[in-house]
């Protein structure tokens, strides 16, 4: 028995829209999550510090000073 092409059901391919910037979108969402985590960590440091100077020093040591808007002085270059 011969089967013609008209007798077979036609299967449609899945219709998914390509995401052209999938990697960029993932990177941006990771950056947003990282910034939120840094703000939470800075709040914990502020709650546990003994004073303003202690808080600023701890934030600087932990690399969180930029997350809360403190000025950060770059260390001198080593030679």
mmCIF file of the N, C-alpha and C atoms, coordinates in Angstrom:
data_MODEL
# 
_entry.id   MODEL 
# 
loop_
_atom_site.group_PDB 
_atom_site.id 
_atom_site.type_symbol 
_atom_site.label_atom_id 
_atom_site.label_alt_id 
_atom_site.label_comp_id 
_atom_site.label_asym_id 
_atom_site.label_entity_id 
_atom_site.label_seq_id 
_atom_site.pdbx_PDB_ins_code 
_atom_site.Cartn_x 
_atom_site.Cartn_y 
_atom_site.Cartn_z 
_atom_site.occupancy 
_atom_site.B_iso_or_equiv 
_atom_site.pdbx_formal_charge 
_atom_site.auth_seq_id 
_atom_site.auth_comp_id 
_atom_site.auth_asym_id 
_atom_site.auth_atom_id 
_atom_site.pdbx_PDB_model_num 
ATOM 1   N N  . UNK A 1 1  ? 0.840  -1.165 0.000  1.00 0.00 ? 1  UNK A N  1 
ATOM 2   C CA . UNK A 1 1  ? 0.000  0.000  0.000  1.00 0.00 ? 1  UNK A CA 1 
ATOM 3   C C  . UNK A 1 1  ? 0.894  1.241  0.000  1.00 0.00 ? 1  UNK A C  1 
ATOM 4   N N  . UNK A 1 2  ? 0.729  2.055  -0.957 1.00 0.00 ? 2  UNK A N  1 
ATOM 5   C CA . UNK A 1 2  ? 1.521  3.269  -1.084 1.00 0.00 ? 2  UNK A CA 1 
ATOM 6   C C  . UNK A 1 2  ? 0.848  4.403  -0.325 1.00 0.00 ? 2  UNK A C  1 
ATOM 7   N N  . UNK A 1 3  ? 1.678  5.188  0.358  1.00 0.00 ? 3  UNK A N  1 
ATOM 8   C CA . UNK A 1 3  ? 1.157  6.313  1.133  1.00 0.00 ? 3  UNK A CA 1 
ATOM 9   C C  . UNK A 1 3  ? 1.585  7.591  0.446  1.00 0.00 ? 3  UNK A C  1 
ATOM 10  N N  . UNK A 1 4  ? 0.639  8.406  0.130  1.00 0.00 ? 4  UNK A N  1 
ATOM 11  C CA . UNK A 1 4  ? 0.980  9.683  -0.498 1.00 0.00 ? 4  UNK A CA 1 
ATOM 12  C C  . UNK A 1 4  ? 1.195  10.738 0.590  1.00 0.00 ? 4  UNK A C  1 
ATOM 13  N N  . UNK A 1 5  ? 1.817  11.814 0.226  1.00 0.00 ? 5  UNK A N  1 
ATOM 14  C CA . UNK A 1 5  ? 2.100  12.884 1.172  1.00 0.00 ? 5  UNK A CA 1 
ATOM 15  C C  . UNK A 1 5  ? 0.858  13.557 1.704  1.00 0.00 ? 5  UNK A C  1 
ATOM 16  N N  . UNK A 1 6  ? -0.239 13.446 0.993  1.00 0.00 ? 6  UNK A N  1 
ATOM 17  C CA . UNK A 1 6  ? -1.481 14.081 1.423  1.00 0.00 ? 6  UNK A CA 1 
ATOM 18  C C  . UNK A 1 6  ? -2.165 13.307 2.537  1.00 0.00 ? 6  UNK A C  1 
ATOM 19  N N  . UNK A 1 7  ? -1.852 12.028 2.685  1.00 0.00 ? 7  UNK A N  1 
ATOM 20  C CA . UNK A 1 7  ? -2.494 11.198 3.691  1.00 0.00 ? 7  UNK A CA 1 
ATOM 21  C C  . UNK A 1 7  ? -1.876 11.372 5.079  1.00 0.00 ? 7  UNK A C  1 
ATOM 22  N N  . UNK A 1 8  ? -0.635 11.825 5.163  1.00 0.00 ? 8  UNK A N  1 
ATOM 23  C CA . UNK A 1 8  ? 0.059  11.959 6.446  1.00 0.00 ? 8  UNK A CA 1 
ATOM 24  C C  . UNK A 1 8  ? -0.323 13.257 7.136  1.00 0.00 ? 8  UNK A C  1 
ATOM 25  N N  . UNK A 1 9  ? -0.475 13.219 8.463  1.00 0.00 ? 9  UNK A N  1 
ATOM 26  C CA . UNK A 1 9  ? -0.763 14.476 9.172  1.00 0.00 ? 9  UNK A CA 1 
ATOM 27  C C  . UNK A 1 9  ? 0.474  15.376 9.167  1.00 0.00 ? 9  UNK A C  1 
ATOM 28  N N  . UNK A 1 10 ? 0.229  16.637 9.107  1.00 0.00 ? 10 UNK A N  1 
ATOM 29  C CA . UNK A 1 10 ? 1.314  17.621 9.086  1.00 0.00 ? 10 UNK A CA 1 
ATOM 30  C C  . UNK A 1 10 ? 1.609  18.030 10.522 1.00 0.00 ? 10 UNK A C  1 
ATOM 31  N N  . UNK A 1 11 ? 2.866  17.899 10.919 1.00 0.00 ? 11 UNK A N  1 
ATOM 32  C CA . UNK A 1 11 ? 3.279  18.301 12.264 1.00 0.00 ? 11 UNK A CA 1 
ATOM 33  C C  . UNK A 1 11 ? 3.888  19.692 12.191 1.00 0.00 ? 11 UNK A C  1 
ATOM 34  N N  . UNK A 1 12 ? 3.398  20.548 13.034 1.00 0.00 ? 12 UNK A N  1 
ATOM 35  C CA . UNK A 1 12 ? 3.919  21.912 13.067 1.00 0.00 ? 12 UNK A CA 1 
ATOM 36  C C  . UNK A 1 12 ? 5.149  21.961 13.965 1.00 0.00 ? 12 UNK A C  1 
ATOM 37  N N  . UNK A 1 13 ? 6.107  22.713 13.560 1.00 0.00 ? 13 UNK A N  1 
ATOM 38  C CA . UNK A 1 13 ? 7.297  22.878 14.399 1.00 0.00 ? 13 UNK A CA 1 
ATOM 39  C C  . UNK A 1 13 ? 6.953  23.792 15.571 1.00 0.00 ? 13 UNK A C  1 
ATOM 40  N N  . UNK A 1 14 ? 7.645  23.639 16.685 1.00 0.00 ? 14 UNK A N  1 
ATOM 41  C CA . UNK A 1 14 ? 7.332  24.496 17.837 1.00 0.00 ? 14 UNK A CA 1 
ATOM 42  C C  . UNK A 1 14 ? 7.588  25.963 17.509 1.00 0.00 ? 14 UNK A C  1 
ATOM 43  N N  . UNK A 1 15 ? 6.688  26.776 17.939 1.00 0.00 ? 15 UNK A N  1 
ATOM 44  C CA . UNK A 1 15 ? 6.791  28.214 17.658 1.00 0.00 ? 15 UNK A CA 1 
ATOM 45  C C  . UNK A 1 15 ? 7.327  28.923 18.903 1.00 0.00 ? 15 UNK A C  1 
ATOM 46  N N  . UNK A 1 16 ? 8.605  29.054 18.970 1.00 0.00 ? 16 UNK A N  1 
ATOM 47  C CA . UNK A 1 16 ? 9.215  29.798 20.069 1.00 0.00 ? 16 UNK A CA 1 
ATOM 48  C C  . UNK A 1 16 ? 9.955  30.981 19.478 1.00 0.00 ? 16 UNK A C  1 
ATOM 49  N N  . UNK A 1 17 ? 9.834  32.073 20.141 1.00 0.00 ? 17 UNK A N  1 
ATOM 50  C CA . UNK A 1 17 ? 10.519 33.264 19.664 1.00 0.00 ? 17 UNK A CA 1 
ATOM 51  C C  . UNK A 1 17 ? 11.958 33.239 20.163 1.00 0.00 ? 17 UNK A C  1 
ATOM 52  N N  . UNK A 1 18 ? 12.888 33.447 19.274 1.00 0.00 ? 18 UNK A N  1 
ATOM 53  C CA . UNK A 1 18 ? 14.283 33.479 19.721 1.00 0.00 ? 18 UNK A CA 1 
ATOM 54  C C  . UNK A 1 18 ? 14.537 34.722 20.570 1.00 0.00 ? 18 UNK A C  1 
ATOM 55  N N  . UNK A 1 19 ? 15.358 34.547 21.559 1.00 0.00 ? 19 UNK A N  1 
ATOM 56  C CA . UNK A 1 19 ? 15.742 35.672 22.414 1.00 0.00 ? 19 UNK A CA 1 
ATOM 57  C C  . UNK A 1 19 ? 17.122 36.117 21.974 1.00 0.00 ? 19 UNK A C  1 
ATOM 58  N N  . UNK A 1 20 ? 17.218 37.209 21.246 1.00 0.00 ? 20 UNK A N  1 
ATOM 59  C CA . UNK A 1 20 ? 18.510 37.610 20.695 1.00 0.00 ? 20 UNK A CA 1 
ATOM 60  C C  . UNK A 1 20 ? 19.519 38.029 21.760 1.00 0.00 ? 20 UNK A C  1 
ATOM 61  N N  . UNK A 1 21 ? 19.055 38.538 22.872 1.00 0.00 ? 21 UNK A N  1 
ATOM 62  C CA . UNK A 1 21 ? 19.973 39.031 23.900 1.00 0.00 ? 21 UNK A CA 1 
ATOM 63  C C  . UNK A 1 21 ? 19.849 38.222 25.182 1.00 0.00 ? 21 UNK A C  1 
ATOM 64  N N  . UNK A 1 22 ? 19.698 36.915 25.073 1.00 0.00 ? 22 UNK A N  1 
ATOM 65  C CA . UNK A 1 22 ? 19.505 36.072 26.245 1.00 0.00 ? 22 UNK A CA 1 
ATOM 66  C C  . UNK A 1 22 ? 20.673 36.199 27.230 1.00 0.00 ? 22 UNK A C  1 
ATOM 67  N N  . UNK A 1 23 ? 21.893 36.210 26.717 1.00 0.00 ? 23 UNK A N  1 
ATOM 68  C CA . UNK A 1 23 ? 23.064 36.309 27.586 1.00 0.00 ? 23 UNK A CA 1 
ATOM 69  C C  . UNK A 1 23 ? 23.119 37.687 28.239 1.00 0.00 ? 23 UNK A C  1 
ATOM 70  N N  . UNK A 1 24 ? 22.827 38.717 27.476 1.00 0.00 ? 24 UNK A N  1 
ATOM 71  C CA . UNK A 1 24 ? 22.828 40.074 28.019 1.00 0.00 ? 24 UNK A CA 1 
ATOM 72  C C  . UNK A 1 24 ? 21.761 40.232 29.090 1.00 0.00 ? 24 UNK A C  1 
ATOM 73  N N  . UNK A 1 25 ? 20.573 39.678 28.840 1.00 0.00 ? 25 UNK A N  1 
ATOM 74  C CA . UNK A 1 25 ? 19.496 39.755 29.826 1.00 0.00 ? 25 UNK A CA 1 
ATOM 75  C C  . UNK A 1 25 ? 19.875 39.024 31.109 1.00 0.00 ? 25 UNK A C  1 
ATOM 76  N N  . UNK A 1 26 ? 20.500 37.870 30.973 1.00 0.00 ? 26 UNK A N  1 
ATOM 77  C CA . UNK A 1 26 ? 20.926 37.108 32.151 1.00 0.00 ? 26 UNK A CA 1 
ATOM 78  C C  . UNK A 1 26 ? 21.997 37.872 32.926 1.00 0.00 ? 26 UNK A C  1 
ATOM 79  N N  . UNK A 1 27 ? 22.907 38.502 32.204 1.00 0.00 ? 27 UNK A N  1 
ATOM 80  C CA . UNK A 1 27 ? 23.968 39.277 32.859 1.00 0.00 ? 27 UNK A CA 1 
ATOM 81  C C  . UNK A 1 27 ? 23.389 40.470 33.612 1.00 0.00 ? 27 UNK A C  1 
ATOM 82  N N  . UNK A 1 28 ? 22.454 41.157 32.983 1.00 0.00 ? 28 UNK A N  1 
ATOM 83  C CA . UNK A 1 28 ? 21.838 42.317 33.635 1.00 0.00 ? 28 UNK A CA 1 
ATOM 84  C C  . UNK A 1 28 ? 21.056 41.913 34.881 1.00 0.00 ? 28 UNK A C  1 
ATOM 85  N N  . UNK A 1 29 ? 20.344 40.804 34.808 1.00 0.00 ? 29 UNK A N  1 
ATOM 86  C CA . UNK A 1 29 ? 19.594 40.364 35.992 1.00 0.00 ? 29 UNK A CA 1 
ATOM 87  C C  . UNK A 1 29 ? 20.542 39.896 37.092 1.00 0.00 ? 29 UNK A C  1 
ATOM 88  N N  . UNK A 1 30 ? 21.677 39.320 36.723 1.00 0.00 ? 30 UNK A N  1 
ATOM 89  C CA . UNK A 1 30 ? 22.671 38.928 37.724 1.00 0.00 ? 30 UNK A CA 1 
ATOM 90  C C  . UNK A 1 30 ? 23.275 40.159 38.398 1.00 0.00 ? 30 UNK A C  1 
ATOM 91  N N  . UNK A 1 31 ? 23.511 41.224 37.625 1.00 0.00 ? 31 UNK A N  1 
ATOM 92  C CA . UNK A 1 31 ? 24.041 42.460 38.203 1.00 0.00 ? 31 UNK A CA 1 
ATOM 93  C C  . UNK A 1 31 ? 23.056 43.080 39.182 1.00 0.00 ? 31 UNK A C  1 
ATOM 94  N N  . UNK A 1 32 ? 21.781 43.077 38.835 1.00 0.00 ? 32 UNK A N  1 
ATOM 95  C CA . UNK A 1 32 ? 20.755 43.629 39.716 1.00 0.00 ? 32 UNK A CA 1 
ATOM 96  C C  . UNK A 1 32 ? 20.702 42.826 41.020 1.00 0.00 ? 32 UNK A C  1 
ATOM 97  N N  . UNK A 1 33 ? 20.758 41.511 40.904 1.00 0.00 ? 33 UNK A N  1 
ATOM 98  C CA . UNK A 1 33 ? 20.739 40.657 42.098 1.00 0.00 ? 33 UNK A CA 1 
ATOM 99  C C  . UNK A 1 33 ? 21.986 40.884 42.945 1.00 0.00 ? 33 UNK A C  1 
ATOM 100 N N  . UNK A 1 34 ? 23.142 41.051 42.297 1.00 0.00 ? 34 UNK A N  1 
ATOM 101 C CA . UNK A 1 34 ? 24.390 41.291 43.029 1.00 0.00 ? 34 UNK A CA 1 
ATOM 102 C C  . UNK A 1 34 ? 24.333 42.611 43.797 1.00 0.00 ? 34 UNK A C  1 
ATOM 103 N N  . UNK A 1 35 ? 23.809 43.642 43.153 1.00 0.00 ? 35 UNK A N  1 
ATOM 104 C CA . UNK A 1 35 ? 23.695 44.947 43.826 1.00 0.00 ? 35 UNK A CA 1 
ATOM 105 C C  . UNK A 1 35 ? 22.741 44.864 45.012 1.00 0.00 ? 35 UNK A C  1 
ATOM 106 N N  . UNK A 1 36 ? 21.667 44.130 44.866 1.00 0.00 ? 36 UNK A N  1 
ATOM 107 C CA . UNK A 1 36 ? 20.723 43.961 45.981 1.00 0.00 ? 36 UNK A CA 1 
ATOM 108 C C  . UNK A 1 36 ? 21.382 43.209 47.131 1.00 0.00 ? 36 UNK A C  1 
ATOM 109 N N  . UNK A 1 37 ? 22.154 42.188 46.814 1.00 0.00 ? 37 UNK A N  1 
ATOM 110 C CA . UNK A 1 37 ? 22.870 41.438 47.850 1.00 0.00 ? 37 UNK A CA 1 
ATOM 111 C C  . UNK A 1 37 ? 23.890 42.322 48.568 1.00 0.00 ? 37 UNK A C  1 
ATOM 112 N N  . UNK A 1 38 ? 24.560 43.187 47.813 1.00 0.00 ? 38 UNK A N  1 
ATOM 113 C CA . UNK A 1 38 ? 25.530 44.093 48.431 1.00 0.00 ? 38 UNK A CA 1 
ATOM 114 C C  . UNK A 1 38 ? 24.851 45.073 49.382 1.00 0.00 ? 38 UNK A C  1 
ATOM 115 N N  . UNK A 1 39 ? 23.682 45.571 49.006 1.00 0.00 ? 39 UNK A N  1 
ATOM 116 C CA . UNK A 1 39 ? 22.966 46.491 49.893 1.00 0.00 ? 39 UNK A CA 1 
ATOM 117 C C  . UNK A 1 39 ? 22.523 45.786 51.173 1.00 0.00 ? 39 UNK A C  1 
ATOM 118 N N  . UNK A 1 40 ? 22.079 44.558 51.066 1.00 0.00 ? 40 UNK A N  1 
ATOM 119 C CA . UNK A 1 40 ? 21.682 43.793 52.252 1.00 0.00 ? 40 UNK A CA 1 
ATOM 120 C C  . UNK A 1 40 ? 22.895 43.565 53.149 1.00 0.00 ? 40 UNK A C  1 
ATOM 121 N N  . UNK A 1 41 ? 24.025 43.198 52.549 1.00 0.00 ? 41 UNK A N  1 
ATOM 122 C CA . UNK A 1 41 ? 25.242 42.981 53.330 1.00 0.00 ? 41 UNK A CA 1 
ATOM 123 C C  . UNK A 1 41 ? 25.690 44.266 54.012 1.00 0.00 ? 41 UNK A C  1 
ATOM 124 N N  . UNK A 1 42 ? 25.568 45.390 53.315 1.00 0.00 ? 42 UNK A N  1 
ATOM 125 C CA . UNK A 1 42 ? 25.953 46.675 53.908 1.00 0.00 ? 42 UNK A CA 1 
ATOM 126 C C  . UNK A 1 42 ? 25.053 47.009 55.098 1.00 0.00 ? 42 UNK A C  1 
ATOM 127 N N  . UNK A 1 43 ? 23.783 46.685 55.012 1.00 0.00 ? 43 UNK A N  1 
ATOM 128 C CA . UNK A 1 43 ? 22.872 46.919 56.146 1.00 0.00 ? 43 UNK A CA 1 
ATOM 129 C C  . UNK A 1 43 ? 23.247 46.063 57.343 1.00 0.00 ? 43 UNK A C  1 
ATOM 130 N N  . UNK A 1 44 ? 23.652 44.832 57.094 1.00 0.00 ? 44 UNK A N  1 
ATOM 131 C CA . UNK A 1 44 ? 24.076 43.948 58.191 1.00 0.00 ? 44 UNK A CA 1 
ATOM 132 C C  . UNK A 1 44 ? 25.328 44.512 58.850 1.00 0.00 ? 44 UNK A C  1 
ATOM 133 N N  . UNK A 1 45 ? 26.274 44.975 58.039 1.00 0.00 ? 45 UNK A N  1 
ATOM 134 C CA . UNK A 1 45 ? 27.500 45.565 58.583 1.00 0.00 ? 45 UNK A CA 1 
ATOM 135 C C  . UNK A 1 45 ? 27.159 46.800 59.407 1.00 0.00 ? 45 UNK A C  1 
ATOM 136 N N  . UNK A 1 46 ? 26.268 47.641 58.890 1.00 0.00 ? 46 UNK A N  1 
ATOM 137 C CA . UNK A 1 46 ? 25.889 48.859 59.612 1.00 0.00 ? 46 UNK A CA 1 
ATOM 138 C C  . UNK A 1 46 ? 25.215 48.511 60.937 1.00 0.00 ? 46 UNK A C  1 
ATOM 139 N N  . UNK A 1 47 ? 24.424 47.478 60.949 1.00 0.00 ? 47 UNK A N  1 
ATOM 140 C CA . UNK A 1 47 ? 23.733 47.095 62.181 1.00 0.00 ? 47 UNK A CA 1 
ATOM 141 C C  . UNK A 1 47 ? 24.698 46.536 63.214 1.00 0.00 ? 47 UNK A C  1 
ATOM 142 N N  . UNK A 1 48 ? 25.766 45.897 62.775 1.00 0.00 ? 48 UNK A N  1 
ATOM 143 C CA . UNK A 1 48 ? 26.712 45.257 63.698 1.00 0.00 ? 48 UNK A CA 1 
ATOM 144 C C  . UNK A 1 48 ? 27.903 46.132 64.078 1.00 0.00 ? 48 UNK A C  1 
ATOM 145 N N  . UNK A 1 49 ? 28.099 47.241 63.387 1.00 0.00 ? 49 UNK A N  1 
ATOM 146 C CA . UNK A 1 49 ? 29.261 48.081 63.684 1.00 0.00 ? 49 UNK A CA 1 
ATOM 147 C C  . UNK A 1 49 ? 29.019 48.906 64.945 1.00 0.00 ? 49 UNK A C  1 
ATOM 148 N N  . UNK A 1 50 ? 30.123 49.340 65.538 1.00 0.00 ? 50 UNK A N  1 
ATOM 149 C CA . UNK A 1 50 ? 30.032 50.073 66.800 1.00 0.00 ? 50 UNK A CA 1 
ATOM 150 C C  . UNK A 1 50 ? 29.915 51.581 66.617 1.00 0.00 ? 50 UNK A C  1 
ATOM 151 N N  . UNK A 1 51 ? 30.159 52.070 65.419 1.00 0.00 ? 51 UNK A N  1 
ATOM 152 C CA . UNK A 1 51 ? 30.062 53.510 65.164 1.00 0.00 ? 51 UNK A CA 1 
ATOM 153 C C  . UNK A 1 51 ? 30.233 53.802 63.690 1.00 0.00 ? 51 UNK A C  1 
ATOM 154 N N  . UNK A 1 52 ? 30.200 55.090 63.367 1.00 0.00 ? 52 UNK A N  1 
ATOM 155 C CA . UNK A 1 52 ? 30.276 55.513 61.967 1.00 0.00 ? 52 UNK A CA 1 
ATOM 156 C C  . UNK A 1 52 ? 31.630 55.148 61.368 1.00 0.00 ? 52 UNK A C  1 
ATOM 157 N N  . UNK A 1 53 ? 32.708 55.435 62.093 1.00 0.00 ? 53 UNK A N  1 
ATOM 158 C CA . UNK A 1 53 ? 34.042 55.132 61.575 1.00 0.00 ? 53 UNK A CA 1 
ATOM 159 C C  . UNK A 1 53 ? 34.236 53.629 61.412 1.00 0.00 ? 53 UNK A C  1 
ATOM 160 N N  . UNK A 1 54 ? 33.770 52.859 62.382 1.00 0.00 ? 54 UNK A N  1 
ATOM 161 C CA . UNK A 1 54 ? 33.864 51.409 62.316 1.00 0.00 ? 54 UNK A CA 1 
ATOM 162 C C  . UNK A 1 54 ? 33.097 50.879 61.111 1.00 0.00 ? 54 UNK A C  1 
ATOM 163 N N  . UNK A 1 55 ? 31.907 51.407 60.902 1.00 0.00 ? 55 UNK A N  1 
ATOM 164 C CA . UNK A 1 55 ? 31.070 50.988 59.779 1.00 0.00 ? 55 UNK A CA 1 
ATOM 165 C C  . UNK A 1 55 ? 31.754 51.294 58.451 1.00 0.00 ? 55 UNK A C  1 
ATOM 166 N N  . UNK A 1 56 ? 32.264 52.511 58.297 1.00 0.00 ? 56 UNK A N  1 
ATOM 167 C CA . UNK A 1 56 ? 32.924 52.902 57.051 1.00 0.00 ? 56 UNK A CA 1 
ATOM 168 C C  . UNK A 1 56 ? 34.160 52.043 56.791 1.00 0.00 ? 56 UNK A C  1 
ATOM 169 N N  . UNK A 1 57 ? 34.917 51.751 57.846 1.00 0.00 ? 57 UNK A N  1 
ATOM 170 C CA . UNK A 1 57 ? 36.113 50.928 57.701 1.00 0.00 ? 57 UNK A CA 1 
ATOM 171 C C  . UNK A 1 57 ? 35.750 49.494 57.295 1.00 0.00 ? 57 UNK A C  1 
ATOM 172 N N  . UNK A 1 58 ? 34.747 48.933 57.944 1.00 0.00 ? 58 UNK A N  1 
ATOM 173 C CA . UNK A 1 58 ? 34.325 47.574 57.610 1.00 0.00 ? 58 UNK A CA 1 
ATOM 174 C C  . UNK A 1 58 ? 33.774 47.493 56.182 1.00 0.00 ? 58 UNK A C  1 
ATOM 175 N N  . UNK A 1 59 ? 32.967 48.473 55.798 1.00 0.00 ? 59 UNK A N  1 
ATOM 176 C CA . UNK A 1 59 ? 32.440 48.479 54.431 1.00 0.00 ? 59 UNK A CA 1 
ATOM 177 C C  . UNK A 1 59 ? 33.565 48.551 53.407 1.00 0.00 ? 59 UNK A C  1 
ATOM 178 N N  . UNK A 1 60 ? 34.578 49.368 53.693 1.00 0.00 ? 60 UNK A N  1 
ATOM 179 C CA . UNK A 1 60 ? 35.727 49.469 52.799 1.00 0.00 ? 60 UNK A CA 1 
ATOM 180 C C  . UNK A 1 60 ? 36.499 48.167 52.713 1.00 0.00 ? 60 UNK A C  1 
ATOM 181 N N  . UNK A 1 61 ? 36.706 47.510 53.852 1.00 0.00 ? 61 UNK A N  1 
ATOM 182 C CA . UNK A 1 61 ? 37.433 46.240 53.876 1.00 0.00 ? 61 UNK A CA 1 
ATOM 183 C C  . UNK A 1 61 ? 36.702 45.152 53.103 1.00 0.00 ? 61 UNK A C  1 
ATOM 184 N N  . UNK A 1 62 ? 35.383 45.188 53.173 1.00 0.00 ? 62 UNK A N  1 
ATOM 185 C CA . UNK A 1 62 ? 34.578 44.160 52.519 1.00 0.00 ? 62 UNK A CA 1 
ATOM 186 C C  . UNK A 1 62 ? 34.234 44.486 51.072 1.00 0.00 ? 62 UNK A C  1 
ATOM 187 N N  . UNK A 1 63 ? 34.669 45.647 50.599 1.00 0.00 ? 63 UNK A N  1 
ATOM 188 C CA . UNK A 1 63 ? 34.378 46.038 49.227 1.00 0.00 ? 63 UNK A CA 1 
ATOM 189 C C  . UNK A 1 63 ? 32.936 46.461 49.016 1.00 0.00 ? 63 UNK A C  1 
ATOM 190 N N  . UNK A 1 64 ? 32.292 46.935 50.070 1.00 0.00 ? 64 UNK A N  1 
ATOM 191 C CA . UNK A 1 64 ? 30.887 47.331 49.987 1.00 0.00 ? 64 UNK A CA 1 
ATOM 192 C C  . UNK A 1 64 ? 30.691 48.837 50.010 1.00 0.00 ? 64 UNK A C  1 
ATOM 193 N N  . UNK A 1 65 ? 31.762 49.599 50.074 1.00 0.00 ? 65 UNK A N  1 
ATOM 194 C CA . UNK A 1 65 ? 31.646 51.047 50.190 1.00 0.00 ? 65 UNK A CA 1 
ATOM 195 C C  . UNK A 1 65 ? 30.938 51.661 48.982 1.00 0.00 ? 65 UNK A C  1 
ATOM 196 N N  . UNK A 1 66 ? 31.247 51.183 47.784 1.00 0.00 ? 66 UNK A N  1 
ATOM 197 C CA . UNK A 1 66 ? 30.594 51.721 46.583 1.00 0.00 ? 66 UNK A CA 1 
ATOM 198 C C  . UNK A 1 66 ? 29.105 51.396 46.564 1.00 0.00 ? 66 UNK A C  1 
ATOM 199 N N  . UNK A 1 67 ? 28.730 50.271 47.156 1.00 0.00 ? 67 UNK A N  1 
ATOM 200 C CA . UNK A 1 67 ? 27.323 49.857 47.154 1.00 0.00 ? 67 UNK A CA 1 
ATOM 201 C C  . UNK A 1 67 ? 26.444 50.824 47.928 1.00 0.00 ? 67 UNK A C  1 
ATOM 202 N N  . UNK A 1 68 ? 27.028 51.516 48.910 1.00 0.00 ? 68 UNK A N  1 
ATOM 203 C CA . UNK A 1 68 ? 26.243 52.449 49.718 1.00 0.00 ? 68 UNK A CA 1 
ATOM 204 C C  . UNK A 1 68 ? 26.565 53.902 49.392 1.00 0.00 ? 68 UNK A C  1 
ATOM 205 N N  . UNK A 1 69 ? 27.400 54.129 48.383 1.00 0.00 ? 69 UNK A N  1 
ATOM 206 C CA . UNK A 1 69 ? 27.669 55.486 47.927 1.00 0.00 ? 69 UNK A CA 1 
ATOM 207 C C  . UNK A 1 69 ? 28.826 56.185 48.621 1.00 0.00 ? 69 UNK A C  1 
ATOM 208 N N  . UNK A 1 70 ? 29.652 55.453 49.351 1.00 0.00 ? 70 UNK A N  1 
ATOM 209 C CA . UNK A 1 70 ? 30.822 56.076 49.963 1.00 0.00 ? 70 UNK A CA 1 
ATOM 210 C C  . UNK A 1 70 ? 31.913 56.242 48.917 1.00 0.00 ? 70 UNK A C  1 
ATOM 211 N N  . UNK A 1 71 ? 32.709 57.289 49.086 1.00 0.00 ? 71 UNK A N  1 
ATOM 212 C CA . UNK A 1 71 ? 33.835 57.471 48.171 1.00 0.00 ? 71 UNK A CA 1 
ATOM 213 C C  . UNK A 1 71 ? 34.898 56.442 48.490 1.00 0.00 ? 71 UNK A C  1 
ATOM 214 N N  . UNK A 1 72 ? 35.500 55.931 47.448 1.00 0.00 ? 72 UNK A N  1 
ATOM 215 C CA . UNK A 1 72 ? 36.511 54.896 47.604 1.00 0.00 ? 72 UNK A CA 1 
ATOM 216 C C  . UNK A 1 72 ? 37.801 55.404 47.002 1.00 0.00 ? 72 UNK A C  1 
ATOM 217 N N  . UNK A 1 73 ? 38.853 55.430 47.805 1.00 0.00 ? 73 UNK A N  1 
ATOM 218 C CA . UNK A 1 73 ? 40.165 55.827 47.309 1.00 0.00 ? 73 UNK A CA 1 
ATOM 219 C C  . UNK A 1 73 ? 40.907 54.577 46.867 1.00 0.00 ? 73 UNK A C  1 
ATOM 220 N N  . UNK A 1 74 ? 41.375 54.598 45.645 1.00 0.00 ? 74 UNK A N  1 
ATOM 221 C CA . UNK A 1 74 ? 42.126 53.448 45.144 1.00 0.00 ? 74 UNK A CA 1 
ATOM 222 C C  . UNK A 1 74 ? 43.479 53.391 45.847 1.00 0.00 ? 74 UNK A C  1 
ATOM 223 N N  . UNK A 1 75 ? 43.916 52.207 46.222 1.00 0.00 ? 75 UNK A N  1 
ATOM 224 C CA . UNK A 1 75 ? 45.218 52.086 46.879 1.00 0.00 ? 75 UNK A CA 1 
ATOM 225 C C  . UNK A 1 75 ? 46.339 52.421 45.890 1.00 0.00 ? 75 UNK A C  1 
ATOM 226 N N  . UNK A 1 76 ? 47.474 52.889 46.414 1.00 0.00 ? 76 UNK A N  1 
ATOM 227 C CA . UNK A 1 76 ? 48.587 53.209 45.504 1.00 0.00 ? 76 UNK A CA 1 
ATOM 228 C C  . UNK A 1 76 ? 49.098 51.939 44.819 1.00 0.00 ? 76 UNK A C  1 
ATOM 229 N N  . UNK A 1 77 ? 49.613 52.122 43.611 1.00 0.00 ? 77 UNK A N  1 
ATOM 230 C CA . UNK A 1 77 ? 50.127 50.990 42.862 1.00 0.00 ? 77 UNK A CA 1 
ATOM 231 C C  . UNK A 1 77 ? 51.414 50.474 43.499 1.00 0.00 ? 77 UNK A C  1 
ATOM 232 N N  . UNK A 1 78 ? 51.554 49.162 43.538 1.00 0.00 ? 78 UNK A N  1 
ATOM 233 C CA . UNK A 1 78 ? 52.775 48.557 44.069 1.00 0.00 ? 78 UNK A CA 1 
ATOM 234 C C  . UNK A 1 78 ? 53.775 48.408 42.933 1.00 0.00 ? 78 UNK A C  1 
ATOM 235 N N  . UNK A 1 79 ? 55.005 48.633 43.244 1.00 0.00 ? 79 UNK A N  1 
ATOM 236 C CA . UNK A 1 79 ? 56.066 48.492 42.216 1.00 0.00 ? 79 UNK A CA 1 
ATOM 237 C C  . UNK A 1 79 ? 57.032 47.457 42.618 1.00 0.00 ? 79 UNK A C  1 
# 
